[in-house]
Amino acid sequence: MKKVTFVTAAATALAALTLGAPAVAAAVPSGTGSVQDTVDQLEGRGYDVMVDKLGPAPLALCTVDSLRAADISDRSPMNRVVLQPVYLTARC
């Protein structure tokens, strides 16, 4: 019974990883806006955006270098994901 539970849990985790990445990729705003525009658009779509800034320039002069989904283990008391966290890397 433990083996069946483990296999089911592993398959569920793999499916979540497979489905999570395309969802974030589809949410990436198109166009050439600022980093702040991108953050605003993602937050408007229900994402919790965490920005990692690489370089000394002000954020207004940075460009979006990458965007990736974070682990969705942060859940509400009812075991529901409150906001989908994503990491945005800004290169300055």
Contacts in CASP RR format, 6 or more apart in sequence:
PFRMAT RR
TARGET T0000
AUTHOR 0000-0000-0000
METHOD contacts of the structure
MODEL  1
MKKVTFVTAAATALAALTLGAPAVAAAVPSGTGSVQDTVDQLEGRGYDVM
VDKLGPAPLALCTVDSLRAADISDRSPMNRVVLQPVYLTARC
16 72 0 8 1.000
20 69 0 8 1.000
21 68 0 8 1.000
21 69 0 8 1.000
23 69 0 8 1.000
23 84 0 8 1.000
24 47 0 8 1.000
24 67 0 8 1.000
24 68 0 8 1.000
24 69 0 8 1.000
24 84 0 8 1.000
24 86 0 8 1.000
25 67 0 8 1.000
27 42 0 8 1.000
27 45 0 8 1.000
27 47 0 8 1.000
27 86 0 8 1.000
28 38 0 8 1.000
28 42 0 8 1.000
28 67 0 8 1.000
29 37 0 8 1.000
29 38 0 8 1.000
29 41 0 8 1.000
29 42 0 8 1.000
34 60 0 8 1.000
34 62 0 8 1.000
35 51 0 8 1.000
35 59 0 8 1.000
35 60 0 8 1.000
35 62 0 8 1.000
35 63 0 8 1.000
35 64 0 8 1.000
35 88 0 8 1.000
35 90 0 8 1.000
36 59 0 8 1.000
36 60 0 8 1.000
38 64 0 8 1.000
38 88 0 8 1.000
39 49 0 8 1.000
39 51 0 8 1.000
39 88 0 8 1.000
42 49 0 8 1.000
42 86 0 8 1.000
42 88 0 8 1.000
43 49 0 8 1.000
46 83 0 8 1.000
46 84 0 8 1.000
47 83 0 8 1.000
47 84 0 8 1.000
47 85 0 8 1.000
47 86 0 8 1.000
48 82 0 8 1.000
48 83 0 8 1.000
48 84 0 8 1.000
48 85 0 8 1.000
48 86 0 8 1.000
49 85 0 8 1.000
49 86 0 8 1.000
49 88 0 8 1.000
50 70 0 8 1.000
50 85 0 8 1.000
50 86 0 8 1.000
50 87 0 8 1.000
50 88 0 8 1.000
51 59 0 8 1.000
51 88 0 8 1.000
51 89 0 8 1.000
51 90 0 8 1.000
52 87 0 8 1.000
52 88 0 8 1.000
52 89 0 8 1.000
52 90 0 8 1.000
53 59 0 8 1.000
53 62 0 8 1.000
53 90 0 8 1.000
53 92 0 8 1.000
54 65 0 8 1.000
54 89 0 8 1.000
54 90 0 8 1.000
54 91 0 8 1.000
54 92 0 8 1.000
55 62 0 8 1.000
55 91 0 8 1.000
55 92 0 8 1.000
56 92 0 8 1.000
57 92 0 8 1.000
58 92 0 8 1.000
59 90 0 8 1.000
59 92 0 8 1.000
61 92 0 8 1.000
62 90 0 8 1.000
62 91 0 8 1.000
62 92 0 8 1.000
63 90 0 8 1.000
63 91 0 8 1.000
63 92 0 8 1.000
64 88 0 8 1.000
64 89 0 8 1.000
64 90 0 8 1.000
64 91 0 8 1.000
65 89 0 8 1.000
65 90 0 8 1.000
65 91 0 8 1.000
66 87 0 8 1.000
66 88 0 8 1.000
66 89 0 8 1.000
67 86 0 8 1.000
67 87 0 8 1.000
67 88 0 8 1.000
67 89 0 8 1.000
68 86 0 8 1.000
68 87 0 8 1.000
69 84 0 8 1.000
69 85 0 8 1.000
69 86 0 8 1.000
69 87 0 8 1.000
70 85 0 8 1.000
70 86 0 8 1.000
70 87 0 8 1.000
71 85 0 8 1.000
72 81 0 8 1.000
72 84 0 8 1.000
72 85 0 8 1.000
74 81 0 8 1.000
74 82 0 8 1.000
74 85 0 8 1.000
75 81 0 8 1.000
75 82 0 8 1.000
76 82 0 8 1.000
END
